[in-house]
């Protein structure tokens, strides 16, 4: 075979392989999530991922006709992991904030719920005001809108930061801290469990759009407009076809999408 024809055949074969590889890659969307934020995302004892975020992600992937491939990541490093290409999108109850918009692009929200304060059942606290919480040990997960909320609204509290909610739950249950702040759904779910029998909701807090953002959205790398718009279209579709409501009702007694 002449060299020119052999080169052309080899080049064509290589191009076909690259094209097939790209097409295959488009059939799979790698989803980054934490796996430590029940009931939204949690790693079960058998290693499987469950929760509202996970079911929503699978529903969106079905709507987009792609396969979801989940990758777990510590919360503190989840945005750098997205930027480094470990996964294509974050679906992990990440609030859409202006600060995060400087690092990633977001879809529209897929839910929006307020923060709350929980305390031991025998706590002397009767209200969640800056004056009432002054000087108390207040636990929150680090690098979250809830820790930012505590820093801004309860500046005189002794804020203690934890890598995951599990650690602050143990500390408030054992009396090492006086109160905790997190999403009202997360706290309510915990309080209904055996491990949360220690505590109660002190108060649900008003959403501050500057701190809490526009709700939880899906984060993608900067400039990934096509993927972001596919997710947006899929969110609208599952809202319209009833799939979102089915998933909502599986986990919650209230509409978590918000107004």
C-alpha positions as a Markdown table, in Angstrom:
| # | Residue | x | y | z |
|---|---|---|---|---|
| 1 | Unk | 0.0 | 0.0 | 0.0 |
| 2 | Unk | 1.4 | 3.4 | -0.9 |
| 3 | Unk | 2.6 | 5.5 | 2.1 |
| 4 | Unk | 0.1 | 8.3 | 1.4 |
| 5 | Unk | -2.9 | 5.9 | 1.4 |
| 6 | Unk | -1.6 | 4.2 | 4.6 |
| 7 | Unk | -1.2 | 7.5 | 6.3 |
| 8 | Unk | -4.7 | 8.6 | 5.2 |
| 9 | Unk | -6.2 | 5.3 | 6.6 |
| 10 | Unk | -4.3 | 5.6 | 9.8 |
| 11 | Unk | -5.4 | 9.2 | 10.3 |
| 12 | Unk | -9.0 | 8.3 | 9.5 |
| 13 | Unk | -8.9 | 5.5 | 12.0 |
| 14 | Unk | -7.5 | 7.8 | 14.7 |
| 15 | Unk | -10.1 | 10.4 | 14.0 |
| 16 | Unk | -12.9 | 7.8 | 14.2 |
| 17 | Unk | -11.5 | 6.6 | 17.5 |
| 18 | Unk | -11.4 | 10.1 | 18.9 |
| 19 | Unk | -14.9 | 10.9 | 17.6 |
| 20 | Unk | -16.3 | 7.6 | 19.1 |
| 21 | Unk | -14.5 | 8.4 | 22.4 |
| 22 | Unk | -16.0 | 11.9 | 22.5 |
| 23 | Unk | -19.5 | 10.6 | 21.7 |
| 24 | Unk | -19.1 | 8.0 | 24.4 |
| 25 | Unk | -18.1 | 10.7 | 26.9 |
| 26 | Unk | -21.2 | 12.7 | 26.1 |
| 27 | Unk | -23.3 | 9.7 | 27.1 |
| 28 | Unk | -22.0 | 9.9 | 30.7 |
| 29 | Unk | -22.2 | 12.9 | 33.0 |
| 30 | Unk | -20.0 | 12.7 | 36.1 |
| 31 | Unk | -21.8 | 14.1 | 39.1 |
| 32 | Unk | -19.9 | 15.3 | 42.1 |
| 33 | Unk | -21.7 | 15.1 | 45.5 |
| 34 | Unk | -20.7 | 15.0 | 49.1 |
| 35 | Unk | -22.5 | 11.9 | 50.5 |
| 36 | Unk | -22.7 | 13.3 | 54.0 |
| 37 | Unk | -25.7 | 15.6 | 54.0 |
| 38 | Unk | -28.9 | 13.5 | 54.7 |
| 39 | Unk | -31.6 | 13.6 | 53.5 |
| 40 | Unk | -30.2 | 15.3 | 50.4 |
| 41 | Unk | -27.2 | 13.1 | 49.8 |
| 42 | Unk | -25.8 | 10.3 | 51.9 |
| 43 | Unk | -23.5 | 7.2 | 51.5 |
| 44 | Unk | -25.4 | 4.2 | 52.9 |
| 45 | Unk | -23.7 | 1.3 | 54.8 |
| 46 | Unk | -23.5 | -0.7 | 51.6 |
| 47 | Unk | -21.7 | 2.1 | 49.8 |
| 48 | Unk | -24.6 | 3.2 | 47.7 |
| 49 | Unk | -25.6 | 6.9 | 47.4 |
| 50 | Unk | -29.2 | 7.9 | 48.2 |
| 51 | Unk | -31.1 | 11.1 | 48.9 |
| 52 | Unk | -33.0 | 13.8 | 47.2 |
| 53 | Unk | -30.0 | 15.2 | 45.3 |
| 54 | Unk | -29.2 | 11.7 | 44.0 |
| 55 | Unk | -32.8 | 11.0 | 42.8 |
| 56 | Unk | -33.0 | 14.5 | 41.2 |
| 57 | Unk | -29.6 | 13.9 | 39.5 |
| 58 | Unk | -30.8 | 10.6 | 38.1 |
| 59 | Unk | -34.1 | 12.1 | 36.9 |
| 60 | Unk | -32.2 | 14.9 | 35.2 |
| 61 | Unk | -29.8 | 12.5 | 33.5 |
| 62 | Unk | -32.8 | 10.4 | 32.3 |
| 63 | Unk | -34.4 | 13.5 | 30.9 |
| 64 | Unk | -31.1 | 14.4 | 29.1 |
| 65 | Unk | -30.7 | 10.7 | 27.9 |
| 66 | Unk | -27.3 | 10.4 | 29.5 |
| 67 | Unk | -25.9 | 8.2 | 32.3 |
| 68 | Unk | -25.2 | 9.6 | 35.7 |
| 69 | Unk | -21.8 | 8.6 | 37.2 |
| 70 | Unk | -21.4 | 9.7 | 40.8 |
| 71 | Unk | -18.2 | 10.8 | 42.3 |
| 72 | Unk | -18.0 | 11.7 | 46.1 |
| 73 | Unk | -15.9 | 14.6 | 47.4 |
| 74 | Unk | -15.3 | 16.3 | 50.7 |
| 75 | Unk | -17.3 | 19.5 | 50.8 |
| 76 | Unk | -14.3 | 21.8 | 51.3 |
| 77 | Unk | -12.7 | 20.6 | 48.1 |
| 78 | Unk | -15.7 | 20.0 | 45.9 |
| 79 | Unk | -15.4 | 23.2 | 43.7 |
| 80 | Unk | -11.6 | 22.7 | 43.2 |
| 81 | Unk | -12.4 | 19.1 | 42.2 |
| 82 | Unk | -14.9 | 20.3 | 39.6 |
| 83 | Unk | -12.5 | 22.8 | 38.2 |
| 84 | Unk | -9.8 | 20.1 | 38.0 |
| 85 | Unk | -12.1 | 17.9 | 35.9 |
| 86 | Unk | -12.8 | 15.1 | 38.4 |
| 87 | Unk | -16.5 | 15.5 | 37.5 |
| 88 | Unk | -18.7 | 17.5 | 35.2 |
| 89 | Unk | -21.2 | 19.0 | 37.6 |
| 90 | Unk | -21.9 | 19.4 | 41.3 |
| 91 | Unk | -25.3 | 18.2 | 42.6 |
| 92 | Unk | -24.9 | 18.5 | 46.3 |
| 93 | Unk | -27.3 | 21.1 | 47.7 |
| 94 | Unk | -24.9 | 23.9 | 46.8 |
| 95 | Unk | -26.5 | 27.3 | 47.3 |
| 96 | Unk | -26.2 | 29.7 | 44.4 |
| 97 | Unk | -24.2 | 32.7 | 45.8 |
| 98 | Unk | -22.4 | 35.6 | 44.3 |
| 99 | Unk | -19.1 | 34.4 | 45.8 |
| 100 | Unk | -19.4 | 30.9 | 44.2 |
| 101 | Unk | -20.5 | 32.4 | 40.9 |
| 102 | Unk | -16.9 | 33.8 | 40.7 |
| 103 | Unk | -15.6 | 30.2 | 40.5 |
| 104 | Unk | -18.4 | 28.3 | 38.8 |
| 105 | Unk | -21.5 | 28.7 | 36.7 |
| 106 | Unk | -24.9 | 27.7 | 38.0 |
| 107 | Unk | -28.2 | 26.4 | 36.6 |
| 108 | Unk | -31.5 | 27.7 | 37.9 |
| 109 | Unk | -32.4 | 26.5 | 41.4 |
| 110 | Unk | -33.8 | 23.0 | 42.0 |
| 111 | Unk | -34.8 | 23.7 | 45.6 |
| 112 | Unk | -34.8 | 26.5 | 48.2 |
| 113 | Unk | -35.3 | 25.9 | 51.9 |
| 114 | Unk | -34.4 | 28.2 | 54.9 |
| 115 | Unk | -31.9 | 27.8 | 57.7 |
| 116 | Unk | -32.8 | 27.0 | 61.3 |
| 117 | Unk | -31.2 | 26.7 | 64.7 |
| 118 | Unk | -31.5 | 23.5 | 66.8 |
| 119 | Unk | -30.7 | 23.2 | 70.5 |
| 120 | Unk | -30.8 | 20.5 | 73.2 |
| 121 | Unk | -34.3 | 19.9 | 74.5 |
| 122 | Unk | -33.4 | 21.1 | 78.0 |
| 123 | Unk | -31.8 | 24.3 | 76.6 |
| 124 | Unk | -32.6 | 27.6 | 78.3 |
| 125 | Unk | -32.7 | 29.4 | 74.9 |
| 126 | Unk | -36.1 | 30.5 | 73.9 |
| 127 | Unk | -35.4 | 32.5 | 70.7 |
| 128 | Unk | -32.8 | 32.7 | 68.0 |
| 129 | Unk | -31.8 | 36.4 | 68.2 |
| 130 | Unk | -28.3 | 37.9 | 68.1 |
| 131 | Unk | -28.7 | 38.9 | 71.8 |
| 132 | Unk | -29.9 | 35.4 | 72.9 |
| 133 | Unk | -27.1 | 33.6 | 71.0 |
| 134 | Unk | -24.3 | 35.9 | 72.2 |
| 135 | Unk | -21.6 | 33.9 | 73.9 |
| 136 | Unk | -23.0 | 30.5 | 73.2 |
| 137 | Unk | -21.1 | 27.8 | 71.3 |
| 138 | Unk | -22.8 | 27.5 | 67.9 |
| 139 | Unk | -21.8 | 24.7 | 65.5 |
| 140 | Unk | -22.0 | 24.8 | 61.7 |
| 141 | Unk | -20.5 | 23.0 | 58.8 |
| 142 | Unk | -17.5 | 24.9 | 57.4 |
| 143 | Unk | -17.6 | 26.6 | 54.0 |
| 144 | Unk | -21.4 | 26.7 | 53.9 |
| 145 | Unk | -23.9 | 29.5 | 53.6 |
| 146 | Unk | -25.0 | 28.5 | 57.1 |
| 147 | Unk | -21.6 | 29.2 | 58.6 |
| 148 | Unk | -21.6 | 32.5 | 56.7 |
| 149 | Unk | -25.0 | 33.2 | 58.1 |
| 150 | Unk | -23.9 | 32.6 | 61.6 |
| 151 | Unk | -20.8 | 34.8 | 61.2 |
| 152 | Unk | -22.9 | 37.6 | 59.8 |
| 153 | Unk | -26.1 | 37.4 | 61.9 |
| 154 | Unk | -24.7 | 36.0 | 65.2 |
| 155 | Unk | -21.3 | 37.6 | 65.3 |
| 156 | Unk | -21.2 | 37.4 | 69.2 |
| 157 | Unk | -21.7 | 33.7 | 69.2 |
| 158 | Unk | -18.7 | 31.3 | 69.7 |
| 159 | Unk | -18.9 | 29.8 | 66.2 |
| 160 | Unk | -17.4 | 26.2 | 65.9 |
| 161 | Unk | -16.8 | 24.9 | 62.4 |
| 162 | Unk | -17.0 | 21.2 | 61.5 |
| 163 | Unk | -16.1 | 19.3 | 58.2 |
| 164 | Unk | -19.6 | 17.6 | 58.1 |
| 165 | Unk | -22.9 | 17.8 | 59.9 |
| 166 | Unk | -22.2 | 14.5 | 61.7 |
| 167 | Unk | -19.5 | 16.1 | 63.9 |
| 168 | Unk | -21.6 | 19.0 | 65.1 |
| 169 | Unk | -24.5 | 16.6 | 65.7 |
| 170 | Unk | -22.4 | 14.5 | 68.1 |
| 171 | Unk | -21.1 | 17.6 | 69.9 |
| 172 | Unk | -24.5 | 19.2 | 70.5 |
| 173 | Unk | -25.9 | 15.8 | 71.6 |
| 174 | Unk | -23.1 | 15.4 | 74.1 |
| 175 | Unk | -23.3 | 18.9 | 75.4 |
| 176 | Unk | -20.0 | 20.2 | 74.0 |
| 177 | Unk | -21.8 | 23.0 | 72.1 |
| 178 | Unk | -25.0 | 24.8 | 72.8 |
| 179 | Unk | -26.7 | 25.0 | 69.4 |
| 180 | Unk | -26.3 | 24.3 | 65.7 |
| 181 | Unk | -27.3 | 26.0 | 62.5 |
| 182 | Unk | -28.1 | 24.3 | 59.2 |
| 183 | Unk | -30.9 | 23.8 | 56.7 |
| 184 | Unk | -34.2 | 23.3 | 58.4 |
| 185 | Unk | -34.9 | 20.1 | 56.4 |
| 186 | Unk | -31.5 | 18.6 | 57.4 |
| 187 | Unk | -32.1 | 19.4 | 61.0 |
| 188 | Unk | -35.7 | 18.3 | 61.0 |
| 189 | Unk | -34.7 | 14.9 | 59.5 |
| 190 | Unk | -32.1 | 14.4 | 62.1 |
| 191 | Unk | -34.4 | 15.3 | 65.0 |
| 192 | Unk | -36.9 | 12.7 | 63.8 |
| 193 | Unk | -34.1 | 10.0 | 64.1 |
| 194 | Unk | -32.9 | 8.2 | 67.2 |
| 195 | Unk | -29.7 | 10.1 | 67.1 |
| 196 | Unk | -31.5 | 13.4 | 67.1 |
| 197 | Unk | -33.7 | 12.6 | 70.1 |
| 198 | Unk | -31.6 | 15.0 | 72.2 |
| 199 | Unk | -32.6 | 18.1 | 70.4 |
| 200 | Unk | -35.3 | 20.4 | 69.0 |
| 201 | Unk | -35.7 | 23.2 | 66.5 |
| 202 | Unk | -35.4 | 26.5 | 68.3 |
| 203 | Unk | -36.4 | 28.6 | 65.4 |
| 204 | Unk | -36.5 | 28.7 | 61.6 |
| 205 | Unk | -34.5 | 31.7 | 60.3 |
| 206 | Unk | -35.5 | 34.1 | 57.5 |
| 207 | Unk | -33.6 | 33.5 | 54.2 |
| 208 | Unk | -31.1 | 36.3 | 53.5 |
| 209 | Unk | -30.7 | 36.3 | 49.6 |
| 210 | Unk | -27.2 | 37.9 | 49.9 |
| 211 | Unk | -25.9 | 35.1 | 52.2 |
| 212 | Unk | -28.2 | 32.1 | 51.3 |
| 213 | Unk | -28.3 | 32.9 | 47.6 |
| 214 | Unk | -31.0 | 32.0 | 45.2 |
| 215 | Unk | -31.5 | 28.4 | 46.3 |
| 216 | Unk | -29.6 | 25.2 | 45.6 |
| 217 | Unk | -28.4 | 24.9 | 42.0 |
| 218 | Unk | -26.2 | 22.7 | 39.8 |
| 219 | Unk | -22.6 | 23.9 | 39.4 |
| 220 | Unk | -20.6 | 23.4 | 36.2 |
| 221 | Unk | -17.3 | 24.7 | 35.1 |
| 222 | Unk | -17.1 | 28.3 | 33.8 |
| 223 | Unk | -18.1 | 28.4 | 30.2 |
| 224 | Unk | -19.8 | 25.1 | 30.1 |
| 225 | Unk | -23.0 | 26.8 | 28.8 |
| 226 | Unk | -24.3 | 23.8 | 26.7 |
| 227 | Unk | -24.3 | 21.5 | 29.7 |
| 228 | Unk | -25.8 | 24.1 | 32.0 |
| 229 | Unk | -28.6 | 24.8 | 29.6 |
| 230 | Unk | -29.3 | 21.0 | 29.2 |
| 231 | Unk | -29.6 | 20.8 | 33.0 |
| 232 | Unk | -31.9 | 23.9 | 33.0 |
| 233 | Unk | -34.2 | 22.3 | 30.4 |
| 234 | Unk | -34.2 | 19.0 | 32.3 |
| 235 | Unk | -35.1 | 20.8 | 35.6 |
| 236 | Unk | -38.0 | 22.5 | 33.8 |
| 237 | Unk | -39.1 | 19.2 | 32.2 |
| 238 | Unk | -39.2 | 17.2 | 35.5 |
| 239 | Unk | -41.1 | 20.1 | 37.2 |
| 240 | Unk | -43.7 | 20.0 | 34.4 |
| 241 | Unk | -44.1 | 16.2 | 34.0 |
| 242 | Unk | -44.6 | 15.4 | 37.7 |
| 243 | Unk | -41.2 | 13.6 | 38.3 |
| 244 | Unk | -40.0 | 16.4 | 40.6 |
| 245 | Unk | -43.1 | 16.2 | 42.7 |
| 246 | Unk | -42.8 | 12.4 | 43.1 |
| 247 | Unk | -39.2 | 12.8 | 44.3 |
| 248 | Unk | -40.2 | 15.7 | 46.6 |
| 249 | Unk | -43.0 | 13.7 | 48.2 |
| 250 | Unk | -40.7 | 10.6 | 48.6 |
| 251 | Unk | -38.6 | 12.7 | 51.1 |
| 252 | Unk | -40.6 | 15.6 | 52.4 |
| 253 | Unk | -44.0 | 16.6 | 53.6 |
| 254 | Unk | -43.5 | 20.2 | 52.2 |
| 255 | Unk | -42.6 | 21.6 | 48.8 |
| 256 | Unk | -38.9 | 22.2 | 49.0 |
| 257 | Unk | -38.8 | 24.0 | 45.6 |
| 258 | Unk | -39.8 | 27.2 | 47.3 |
| 259 | Unk | -41.5 | 30.3 | 45.9 |
